[in-house]
Amino acid sequence: MKKILIIGIGAGDPDYITVQAVKALNRADLFFLMDKGPAKTKLRALREEICRRHIAPGHPHRFVEAPSPSRDTAPADYRASVDELNEAKQAVFEAMIRDEMNDGETAGILVWGDPMLYDSTIRNIEAIAASGRQSISYEVIPGITAVQALAARHGIPLNRIAEPVLLTTGRKLAEGFPDGIDSAAVLLDGEDTYRRFADQDVEIYWGAYLGTPDEILISGRLKDVADEIHRRRAEARQKNGWIMDTYLLRRR
Ligand SMILES: C[S@@+](CC[C@H](N)C(=O)[O-])C[C@H]1O[C@@H](n2cnc3c(N)ncnc32)[C@H](O)[C@@H]1O
């Protein structure tokens, strides 16, 4: 039997790591790395920094790196392209488990933020376990999500008293603010979707590169700050070659 630890490492700051995650890092014999895109170097550096800080000096471990399959960026069918990407990732993970791990070993997968939020690692490892081709078991170790980092850095609670909060993507938000929901935390928005609501009475709490030295925070009435966020976002994306931003929209 081989063991996989799916470890949430927090969304940017190397201090966003739990004691449980540190213990998990020290249980792993090897780590699978599979980053892609323009942010690859920074994401890889954060993972290495976390391992350097938290793995005990005498604990032997190795890194196994595989190229991440890429997704069509303008697909006709978004859902089908994500399914295809995940099948390709499953094949890569399965090959690493089969070829790079010995029976009885434990491998760690370091997942940005928390593995339960807009991340397919759990689904992919579960699919490999369910296929029966590899004898594996897995555990999930939670991390600090981008949404938690956003709320903490702005010093706000996520919900109004006893009210719900929607966790959604820019793509879904583009369909409109759902009835009965006054607060929405938005991830994965490549299109500045918040601008569609700038004529409404809405507040925004926006954060980019949260927990990193490049962090940018802007908040206020959306109609007052939408243009500034749009400009700062475009400038930062241009300068760094990539951007990760999250925001809370709240109807006033
Ligand atoms: C694929 S999702 C992964 C979410 C992650 N599992 C989590 O728990 O936060 C990637 C999205 O998370 C958000 N995100 C992750 N890290 C962030 C950060 N440091 N600053 C701002 N947004 C971040 C962005 O919306 C980005 O598009």
The ligand as a Gaussian input file, in Angstrom:
#p B3LYP/6-31G(d) Opt

LIG

0 1
 C       -7.566000      27.167000      -8.585000
 S       -8.106000      28.285000      -7.340000
 C       -7.361000      27.582000      -5.940000
 C       -7.914000      28.068000      -4.627000
 C       -7.141000      27.512000      -3.450000
 N       -7.293000      26.064000      -3.355000
 C       -7.533000      28.160000      -2.125000
 O       -7.835000      27.406000      -1.168000
 O       -7.492000      29.381000      -2.029000
 C       -7.081000      29.654000      -7.714000
 C       -7.758000      30.979000      -7.355000
 O       -7.641000      31.190000      -5.960000
 C       -7.490000      32.556000      -5.705000
 N       -6.194000      32.764000      -5.027000
 C       -5.353000      31.797000      -4.631000
 N       -4.298000      32.323000      -3.995000
 C       -4.482000      33.658000      -3.965000
 C       -3.738000      34.735000      -3.436000
 N       -2.571000      34.540000      -2.793000
 N       -4.220000      35.990000      -3.602000
 C       -5.401000      36.196000      -4.224000
 N       -6.140000      35.212000      -4.740000
 C       -5.697000      33.952000      -4.623000
 C       -7.567000      33.288000      -7.042000
 O       -8.910000      33.658000      -7.258000
 C       -7.146000      32.202000      -7.995000
 O       -7.660000      32.433000      -9.285000

